């Protein structure tokens, strides 16, 4: 996949992907980037992730807490609020519906190409 296209797609869905990671539990920033990378989204830079987390927190979808590090710096952990869980479920449904509609256009006979 070309990097430019991937970047365009990520702009529209990265917040949903981060909410999806946090729907599984509490994570700190680096662990979130690792989960996103393992899911095939590529490397997400801190300069992209942390402002997004701040926006999600400002919107009331995420809360955070600092913990002291055992042998290094402290970590800021993020978790979904009740509103965040509700928003994630709603947006995940919207995304699924949207991608199904797109699939009917790019695979008009229902045949996905490998």
N, C-alpha and C positions, 0 to 999 in steps of 0.2 A: 504494500500500500504506500502510495506517495505521502511523504511527510506533511505536505501542505494540506492535502485532503483530510488526513488524520487529525491535524490541528483544528481544522474547521469543524469536523464532527465533534471533537472533544469539547470545544467551546460551548456547544449546545447541550451536552449531556454529562459533563464532568461533575457538576453539583449533584445530579441524581446518582452517579456512581459513588461519590463520597458518602451520600446518605445511605446507599446500599451497604457499603463497608461498615458504617456505624450502626446499621440495623442489626448487625451480628454482635455488637458489644462495644466496649470502650477501647479506643486506640489512641496512641500518640501519633504525631505527624509522620515520622519516618515509617512507622508500621503501616499507616494508610497508604503511603506511596508504594510500599512493597506489595500490598494486597492488589493495588491497581495494576502494578507492573505484572504480577503473577497472573492477573486476569487477561493480560494481553494488550493493555492500553499503552504500553511503553513507559518510559521514565517520565514522571511528573515532577517538575522542579518545585522546590520550596517556595520560590517566588510566584508560583501559580497556586499551589495548595494553600498556603497560609492566608493569603487575602480571601480566598474562597471560604475557608473555615471561619474567618472573621465575619464575613457577610452572612453566613449561615447562623452564626452565633447572634449577630445583631438582629436577624429576622426571628429569633426565638426558636430555631429548629435544633440548635446544638448548644450544649453547655460544656464548659471546660473546667479543669482543675489542675493545679500544679502538684507534683510530688517530688520529693527530694530524691536525688540520684544516690545509689549505693556507693559507686566509685567514680562518678562523673557528674555532669550537670543534671539538674532536675529535668523532668519531662512534663509537658502539658498534655493531659489526656482529654479526649473529646468523646462525648456521648450524645445520643439523640434525646431530645425532650419528647414529651407526649405529642406535642404538635409536630415535631420532627418525624415521629413514627407515622402519624396520620398523613403528613405531606408526602413522605416517601411512598407509602402505599398508593396514594392517589396518583402521584407522578409516574410511578412504575406502571400502573395500569394505563395511563395516557401514553407512555412511551411504547408499551407493548402494542397498543392499538395503532399507533402511528407507524411503527415498523411493519406491522401486518399490512397496512395500506400501501406502504412503499413496496413491499415484496410483491404485491399484486401487479405493480407496474414494471418491476424489473424482472420478474419471473411470471409472465402472463399465463403460462400454461402450467404453473405450479411446479416447474422443474428447476430446482436450484442447481446451478453449475458449480463444479468443484474447482 
